[in-house]
Amino acid sequence: MVLAPMAGITNVGFRQLCREQGGGIYVCEMITTVALVERNPKTLRMIAFGSGESPRSLQLYGTDPDTTAAAVRIVVERDLADHIDLNFGCPVPKVTRRGGGAALPWRRRLFARLVRAAVDAASPAGVPVTVKMRKGIDDDHLTYVEAGLAAQDAGAAAVALHGRTAAQRYSGTADWDAIATLKTALDVPVLGNGDIWEADDALRMVAHTGVDGVVVGRGCLGRPWLFADLEAAFTGSPHRRLPTLGEVATTMRRHAELLVEQFTVGGRDAARGERDGCTDFRKHVAWYLKGFPVGSELRRALAMIESLAHLDDLLGKLDPAAPFPVETLGQPRGRTNSPGKVFLPNGWLDSRDDDTVPQGAELADSGG
């Protein structure tokens, strides 16, 4: 089971919180190849792993094979990670309109070159390279089987497929049949991603598709214990966690504490670290409290905490005996939106064999 990289979410603190629930691979926020090569200070700070975090999993985004190879060599030479994942699934317009993310596999020769460049740079150190992608640009421009075979031929150790097109974004239902098709087509392990809201969803996906593992993103937002449920499910245990509000409050406190620790490392001012950690935690409050009987005033106050003491005071006002809202089980969490047009560079669909590196597609900022 894999925690998908999510911008502004899968930092050191959140990954540790999830790791405390169960075993798995927990991927850090997306790192852009050009920012790593240019030693962008923000990017270098983001490549941080906790003590004992293993394997250290890093996702790279890039569109230029040469830049990607250079970035991978930095990762290898500086021993920055134990595993590298390549992002070909981002559907965001600012990415696809430049030919990156989910748009790039359409240019099959460029895609193959990029994966091969990463594998060749990583293989001398024994660092595996995997690929994460979507079904394609839209239903008329599907690429996932051909791209999966190309990634396998280029030496990718595994391929993860989100069962949606870029045009779907995060709407509708993930196509598990497509994931099954890819699993049948490839010899390397295939991981399935999309609509895993509960541990039993993961079991259904495995039964339906035959995949070797699952990738979980939005399903664990405000519910890091999902990884405990997944571990139980995959080991045959029927146990599932339905925490009371008091138990959720304990998890929230632990999450905030880990973020404060993260923002205080490296000799940073403790007061500033606590403030920044608490600020980062605010975005998680609504996810944790979804469905629980908590008044709007208290919700707003929790989403504006400034210190751990402030958080403790507000958490003390929650009803610890309130039962878990089972009606929220299986419901989508995090981003949901409508299908939309995929913005692409002019002429992008004209030739699948054009392996020219798209101009301006490299992003300077990591995280997404």
ChimeraX attribute file (.defattr): number of C-alpha atoms within 10 A of each C-alpha:
attribute: neighborCount
match mode: 1-to-1
recipient: residues
	/A:1	20
	/A:2	20
	/A:3	23
	/A:4	23
	/A:5	26
	/A:6	16
	/A:7	14
	/A:8	14
	/A:9	20
	/A:10	21
	/A:11	23
	/A:12	24
	/A:13	24
	/A:14	23
	/A:15	23
	/A:16	21
	/A:17	19
	/A:18	23
	/A:19	20
	/A:20	13
	/A:21	16
	/A:22	18
	/A:23	15
	/A:24	17
	/A:25	20
	/A:26	27
	/A:27	24
	/A:28	28
	/A:29	26
	/A:30	26
	/A:31	28
	/A:32	26
	/A:33	30
	/A:34	24
	/A:35	22
	/A:36	25
	/A:37	19
	/A:38	12
	/A:39	13
	/A:40	15
	/A:41	10
	/A:42	13
	/A:43	23
	/A:44	15
	/A:45	8
	/A:46	16
	/A:47	22
	/A:48	18
	/A:49	22
	/A:50	13
	/A:51	8
	/A:52	8
	/A:53	15
	/A:54	16
	/A:55	14
	/A:56	20
	/A:57	22
	/A:58	24
	/A:59	25
	/A:60	24
	/A:61	25
	/A:62	25
	/A:63	28
	/A:64	24
	/A:65	20
	/A:66	16
	/A:67	21
	/A:68	27
	/A:69	23
	/A:70	19
	/A:71	26
	/A:72	27
	/A:73	19
	/A:74	18
	/A:75	22
	/A:76	21
	/A:77	11
	/A:78	9
	/A:79	12
	/A:80	17
	/A:81	19
	/A:82	18
	/A:83	22
	/A:84	25
	/A:85	24
	/A:86	24
	/A:87	25
	/A:88	24
	/A:89	28
	/A:90	21
	/A:91	26
	/A:92	17
	/A:93	18
	/A:94	15
	/A:95	21
	/A:96	22
	/A:97	20
	/A:98	22
	/A:99	26
	/A:100	30
	/A:101	28
	/A:102	27
	/A:103	32
	/A:104	34
	/A:105	28
	/A:106	24
	/A:107	22
	/A:108	19
	/A:109	17
	/A:110	22
	/A:111	23
	/A:112	22
	/A:113	18
	/A:114	25
	/A:115	24
	/A:116	23
	/A:117	21
	/A:118	29
	/A:119	25
	/A:120	16
	/A:121	21
	/A:122	24
	/A:123	13
	/A:124	10
	/A:125	13
	/A:126	12
	/A:127	19
	/A:128	17
	/A:129	27
	/A:130	24
	/A:131	25
	/A:132	25
	/A:133	28
	/A:134	30
	/A:135	27
	/A:136	28
	/A:137	29
	/A:138	21
	/A:139	13
	/A:140	8
	/A:141	13
	/A:142	17
	/A:143	23
	/A:144	25
	/A:145	20
	/A:146	15
	/A:147	27
	/A:148	28
	/A:149	19
	/A:150	21
	/A:151	26
	/A:152	22
	/A:153	15
	/A:154	19
	/A:155	21
	/A:156	23
	/A:157	21
	/A:158	21
	/A:159	26
	/A:160	28
	/A:161	29
	/A:162	25
	/A:163	24
	/A:164	28
	/A:165	29
	/A:166	30
	/A:167	20
	/A:168	22
	/A:169	22
	/A:170	21
	/A:171	16
	/A:172	13
	/A:173	11
	/A:174	20
	/A:175	18
	/A:176	22
	/A:177	13
	/A:178	20
	/A:179	31
	/A:180	22
	/A:181	14
	/A:182	26
	/A:183	24
	/A:184	14
	/A:185	14
	/A:186	18
	/A:187	12
	/A:188	18
	/A:189	16
	/A:190	28
	/A:191	26
	/A:192	33
	/A:193	27
	/A:194	24
	/A:195	26
	/A:196	25
	/A:197	22
	/A:198	21
	/A:199	22
	/A:200	17
	/A:201	17
	/A:202	25
	/A:203	16
	/A:204	13
	/A:205	23
	/A:206	20
	/A:207	11
	/A:208	13
	/A:209	20
	/A:210	17
	/A:211	20
	/A:212	15
	/A:213	18
	/A:214	25
	/A:215	24
	/A:216	23
	/A:217	21
	/A:218	20
	/A:219	23
	/A:220	21
	/A:221	21
	/A:222	22
	/A:223	22
	/A:224	23
	/A:225	23
	/A:226	23
	/A:227	25
	/A:228	19
	/A:229	22
	/A:230	26
	/A:231	20
	/A:232	17
	/A:233	19
	/A:234	16
	/A:235	9
	/A:236	9
	/A:237	11
	/A:238	11
	/A:239	12
	/A:240	17
	/A:241	12
	/A:242	15
	/A:243	18
	/A:244	17
	/A:245	23
	/A:246	18
	/A:247	16
	/A:248	20
	/A:249	22
	/A:250	14
	/A:251	19
	/A:252	24
	/A:253	17
	/A:254	15
	/A:255	24
	/A:256	25
	/A:257	18
	/A:258	21
	/A:259	26
	/A:260	26
	/A:261	16
	/A:262	21
	/A:263	23
	/A:264	19
	/A:265	11
	/A:266	7
	/A:267	8
	/A:268	10
	/A:269	11
	/A:270	14
	/A:271	13
	/A:272	14
	/A:273	20
	/A:274	22
	/A:275	19
	/A:276	18
	/A:277	25
	/A:278	26
	/A:279	18
	/A:280	18
	/A:281	26
	/A:282	17
	/A:283	16
	/A:284	19
	/A:285	18
	/A:286	16
	/A:287	14
	/A:288	19
	/A:289	19
	/A:290	14
	/A:291	14
	/A:292	17
	/A:293	14
	/A:294	15
	/A:295	9
	/A:296	9
	/A:297	9
	/A:298	14
	/A:299	14
	/A:300	13
	/A:301	15
	/A:302	22
	/A:303	19
	/A:304	17
	/A:305	20
	/A:306	18
	/A:307	21
	/A:308	17
	/A:309	10
	/A:310	14
	/A:311	20
	/A:312	16
	/A:313	13
	/A:314	16
	/A:315	20
	/A:316	11
	/A:317	10
	/A:318	17
	/A:319	15
	/A:320	16
	/A:321	11
	/A:322	15
	/A:323	15
	/A:324	21
	/A:325	16
	/A:326	10
	/A:327	8
	/A:328	13
	/A:329	12
	/A:330	15
	/A:331	11
	/A:332	16
	/A:333	18
	/A:334	15
	/A:335	9
	/A:336	12
	/A:337	11
	/A:338	10
	/A:339	15
	/A:340	14
	/A:341	12
	/A:342	19
	/A:343	20
	/A:344	19
	/A:345	15
	/A:346	10
	/A:347	7
	/A:348	18
	/A:349	14
	/A:350	9
	/A:351	11
	/A:352	14
	/A:353	12
	/A:354	14
	/A:355	17
	/A:356	11
	/A:357	18
	/A:358	17
	/A:359	11
	/A:360	13
	/A:361	20
	/A:362	21
	/A:363	19
	/A:364	15
	/A:365	16
	/A:366	22
	/A:367	21
	/A:368	16
